[in-house]
Amino acid sequence: MQPADTAISAILLAAGLSRRMGEDKLNLTYHGTPLLQCALDLLEELPVQEKILVTTKARLDMILLPPGVRAVINTCPESGQSGSVRLGLEAASGSSYLFLTADQPRLSAYDLHALIDAANRNSNSIIYPVIGGKPCSPTLFPALFREELLALTGDVGGKMVRDAHPEKCIEVEPEFPGNFHDIDNAEDYQAFYSYDVKL
């Protein structure tokens, strides 16, 4: 992947409480590596201006933070995803913000190439992948929407801002859609391994 022209701040949101999983899903492993570490390894590879991890102190103590990744501690994860979005934005200095989650362990830097290319060509657009007609993570927002994102409250993320501006959205169809699947619950986690066994 070539270096990005756009000044992107990549923000990894990893402070959620994993309520649907019933345990801390980011401690679950994928091919022997915890999900959070998988996400950090991806973050390290991205050709972006800066890399920010928003997480809890307990999780930070359990991982190896790659060089060049700055950690921001969310002391109130119970306030919902909007709190992590706000912390990430307050730490960011880029002209656009790529929000990633830590529950897509198959994602690679190659998979995000199309999103970054689209951002370089469309500096005022919201860009995200679509699989089977449904939007999924990661999502890239330009600074144009910074104040709206900062104003979010409760357990919501950028979806509300994205849905409020369909005229500003660009959808990208991934070359390898299976790499964008996420893990929300125990069934998803089992399905990941069942899928890999078939490969």
Residue, then its C-alpha position, 0 to 999 in steps of 0.5 A: m500500500q502506498p502512503a496516504d495523501t490525506a491526513i487521516s487520524a486512525i482511531l481504534l475504539a476498544a473501551g466497550l463493555s462487551r455486554r452481548m458477549g457476556e465476557d470481555k470479547l477483546n480477550l478472546t483469541y483469533h489464531g492465538t492472538p487476542l482480538l485487541q492485539c489483532a486490531l493493534d497490529l492492523l493499526e500499526e500497519l496503516p499508512v495514516q498520519e496518526k494512530i490512536l487507541v481509546t481503551t480502558k486502563a485494564r485492557l491497556d495493561m494487557i497488551l503490547l502497544p505498538p510504536g507510534v500508537r498513542a493510548v487514550i484512557n476511557t475512565c467511564p466506558e459505561s457512558g457508551q460508545s459516544g464517550s470513546v468517539r469524543l475522546g478519540l476526536e479530542a486527541a486527533s489532529g488529522s483532517s479526517y478520522l478513520f474509526l475502527t473497532a477491535d472485533q474484526p480480526r480478519l481485517s488487513a491494511y490491504d482491505l482498507h486500501a479502497l477506503i483510504d483511496a476514496a478519502n484521498r479523492n473525496s475529502n468532504s465525504i463519509i466513506y464506509p464499506v457495504i456488504g450485501g447492501k448493509p454498511c459496516s465498519p470501519t467508517l471514515f469521517p472528514a473534519l466537516f463532521r467533527e462537531e456533530l460527532l463530538a455532540l453524540t451522547g449515550d451508547v451510539g457511534g457515528k452511524m447517527v451522523r452518517d445516516a443524517h447525511p446520505e448526500k455526503c456518503i460514499e459506499v465502497e464494496p470490499e474485494f474480500p467482504g468476509n474480512f469485514h465480518d465482526i464478532d458481536n456474540a458467542e455465535d459470531y465467534q464460533a462462526f469465525y472458526s467454522y469459516d476458517v476451518k473450511l478454507 
